[in-house]
Amino acid sequence: MNSKKLTHLDAKGRARMVDVTEKAVTSRRALAESFIRLSTKTLSLLRGGALPKGNALETARIAGILAAKRTPDLIPLCHPLLLTHVDVQADTRGNGVRFLASVSCAGTTGVEMEALTAASVAALTLYDMVKAVEKGATIERVRLLEKSGGKSGLYKRKSS
């Protein structure tokens, strides 16, 4: 366990937003993924554009992009950031759909939460789009794949 001080708590143990005023502005980027497991039937409907609610993958991608921009409204201690790029890609594979969210900015704090939020909301949106035909769809593997910028530099998840 890391012995660093908990940055989101004040001296009395109360939650606080970290002061990033004095931190250097650097180029920041984060990449996150989510996966939603679907039945063969649902994947077939999705690939064929035959879901009752329409183009589910495009709707999920756009929802993910919007979610990244609204992260501070959802996660209480996140800073509002001027995002310079958000991209969410959807890839049907095997037994589901993988969402890959990439977020960038030039700022004083990282964009990991924005990338994770984008990937999560994309998967949640796809669930909403397929629930009429499959309520048992399962969202799994929401995780940070890599991040760059800032004092801590580059992080890349080891393959797993």
N, C-alpha and C positions, 0 to 999 in steps of 0.2 A: 504494500500500500504506500502511496506517495504521501510524504509528510508535509506537503505544501499546505499553507493556510487556506481555509475555505473562503474563497473570494466573495461569495454571495451572502455572507453573514457579517453583520457588524459585531462590535465588541460585546453586545448584549445578546447575541444569537438571533437577532431579527434579520429577516430577508432584506437584501438591499441590491440595487442596481450598481454594478461596478463602475467606478469613475474611469473612463478611458480618455479623458481630456489630454493627458500628457503622453499618450502612446503615439508612436510614429504611424503615419499613414503608409500602408504598404498594399501591394496588390494581393488580394485574397481570393482563394478559390476552394470550393468543396464539391465533392462528388459523393452522392448517396444512392442507395438502391432500396427497392422494396420488391416483394414478389407476392402475387396472389395466385393461389392454387385453385384451378377450375376443373370441372369434369370435362370429359371428352366431348359430350354433347354441347356444353356451353362454349367450349373453344371452337367447335365447328360453327355454331351460330355467330360467334364473334368474328371469326375469319370470313364468314360468308356475308357479313353485314346484315344479319337477320334478327338481331336482338330487338325486342319491342321498343326500347327507348332510343334507338338510332345508333349513330357512330360512337360507340362506347370508348374506344381508345382515344379518339381525338378529344372527346369531352373530358376524359381523365387527364390527358396531357395538359389541356388548358387550365383545368382545376389545379393541377400541381404548380403551374407557373403562377397563377394568382395567389395560391397559398404561400409560396415563397415570399411574395411581396407583403403578405399580411402576417408574417411570423410574429412580430412584436405584439400584435393584437391577440395572439393565441398563447404565447409563452411569456408569462408575466415579467421576467427580468431580462428579456432580450432587448437590445438596442434597436431602434429604427435605423435602417441602413439604406444608403442610396445604392441599390443594386444596379450593376451595369450590364449584367447578362443573366438570364435564367433560361435553361433548356431542360425539357423533360422528354425523354424518349421511351417508347413502349415497344417491347419485343415479345411476341408470342413465342413460347418455347416449351417443349416437352409437355408438362402438365399445368401450364399457367402462363402468366404474363409477368415479365420483369420490367420495372420502371427504373430508369437511370436519370437522376436529377443532377444537373450541374449548375452551380451558382457562383457568380463572381462579383467583386466590387473592389474599389480602392478605398480603404477605410482603416479605422483604428481597432476594429474587432472582427473576428472571423465570421464566416457564413455557413458554418457547419449546421446550425439549427435550421437555417433557411433551406438547405439542401435536404435535410432529413424531413422537414415539414412538407416540402414539395413531393418527395417520394411517398410519404405516408398518405397525403391527401389524394394523390393520383390513384393509389390502391383503394382507398376508401371510396372514391368516386366510381371506380370500376365496379366495386362491390354493389354500389347503389344502382348502377346500370344493368347488372346481371341478376340482381336478387329476385326478379320476377320469374326467372327460370332456374335459379340455383341459390337457395338461401344458405347452403352449406359451404360456399366459397370461403377460403381461409387466407387471411393476410398473414404473411410471415416474413422473416428476414429483413426487417427494416434496419439498415446499418450504414455507417459512414465507411466509405471505401478509401477516400483520401482527402487531404486538405493541405493547402500550402499558404504561405504568407505568415506574417507576424513573427513574434519572438520565438515561438516554438518551432517554426519552420515547417518542413515537409513531414507528413504522416501518410503512410500507405499501409492499408490492411494487408496482412499476410493472407495468402490464398487459403480458403476454407470452404 
